[in-house]
Structures are given as structure tokens and as C-alpha cells.
Amino acid sequence: MPRVKRGTHRRASRKKTLHLAEGFFLNKSKLYRAAQEAVERSLRHGYIGRRQKKRLFRSLWIVRINAGCRTAGMSYSRFIDGLKKAGIDLNRKMLAEIAYHDLPAFQQLVEKAKAAGTRA
């Protein structure tokens, strides 16, 4: 079997890794093996972070909705239950935006949730 020297493919692979490692500290941006370890680690953390971001934002939205509900004298869970019973289908991101930027509109939603919650 003939010998394979991998010339251009190896060079391209190393160049890609070193390009991803630009801005890393000391050897991690200059030497291939250190750069490869650092790049693998950073890609792994980036993947994890993209998943965590979704969790963190959902919890932030819930905190904002809860704060808006408490000012209107209602708990978060009763508010969400009342909205479902009233047939109002807004996701938590939109509810948080309304609670944060437009308090009178949020108060109306709370009133509708209260009315629907007492009916059932």
C-alpha cells in the first residue's frame, strides 16, 4: 500500500484550528496542540452555553411576569392558569415584554385572568 503524506489537508486543518484560536492567551493561540485543546474546550462550552441561555431567559421572563402579577395582587401560577382558562395564548417572552414595557395592558391581562380563574 502506498504511503500518504497528507500535505495540504493537514496544513488546512491546522490553519483552521489556529484561526479559531485567534485571541487566545499565550501558546493557545500559537502552538497547534495547545490551540487544538483550547478550541475543542471552547466549542464544547459554547454548545453548553447555547442550551443554558434558553433556560436563563425563560427564568428571567418568569421573574418579570411574577413581579407584574404581584403588583396587581395575584400569584404567577394563578395568572398563568387564568390565562389558559380565558383562552389567551401568549408565550412567556411576550408576557414579560408587556409586563416590563406596558403596565396598563398587563393589568388588563391580569383582570381577564382573574375573571377566568373565578369562573371555573
N, C-alpha and C positions, 0 to 999 in steps of 0.2 A: 504494500500500500504506500502511495507517495506521501511525502512529508508536506504538511500545510503550515505556512508561516504567518497567516492572519494579519499581514501588514496593515492595510488600510482600515480593515474592520476594527482591529484593536485600537488604532490611533483615533478613529472616530468615537469609539466607545469611551476611551479615556478623556477625550476632549469634551464630550457631552457631560461626563461626571464632573470634570473640573469647572465647566461652565456653570453647572448647578451649584457648585461650592463657592462661587464668587462671593466675596464679602465675609466668608467665614474667617475665624481667628487663626493666625499663625499657619502651622503646617496643614491645617484642614482645608485651606484654600490653594495650597501649592503642591503637596505631595499626593500622589494618586491613592495610595492605600488609606491614608488618613481621611482624604476627601471622600472616598467611597463609603467609609464607615459613617462619616458625618452626614452625607447625603441620604443614605439609607435611613438613618435615625430621623432626620428632618422630615423625610417623606412619610415615615410612619407616624410621627407626631402630627403632621398636617392632616393625615387621614382621620386620626382620632379626634383632632380639633374640629374638623368639619361636622362630625357627629355630635360633639359636645355643644357646639354653637346652637344647634336646633333645640337641645334641652334647655340651655340657659335662656334663650329668648322666650320659650314657652313659659318658663317660671317667671320671667320679668313681666310678661303680659298678664299673668295671673295676679301678680302683686299689684299691678296698676288697676286692674279691674276690681280687685278686692278693696283697694283704697277708695275707689269711686263708689263702690257699694256701701262701704261703711259710713261715708259722709251722708248717704241717703237712708241710713238706718236699716241696712239689710246685709246678710252674710253673702259671701261669694257663692256658696253651694246652692243656697235658696234662689239666688239671682239666676244662675245657670239653669236650674231646674224650672224656674218660672218662664225663662225664655223658650225652653224646649216645649213646655206645655202651651205657650202662646203661639208657637209655630214660627218664631223668629229665628232664622238660621243665619247667624253671624259668627264667624270664627273669632277666636280669642285675640288674634292680631288686630282685627278691625275694632273689636270691643275696646281693646286697650287704647287704640288711637283715639276713639271717640271719648273715652274717659279722660284722656290726657289733654286733648285739644278742645273738645266741645262739651263742656259740662252740662248745659241745659238739655242737649239732645240725649245725653247719657241718663239724666234724671227721668226723661220720658220713658226710656227703655226700662228703667228700674220700676216705674209706676206700672207699666204693662206687665212686667214680670211679677210684681206683687199681686196685681189683679188676677192673672192667670194662676198663680200659686194658691190663692184663697178659693178660687172656683172649684178646683179639683178635689 
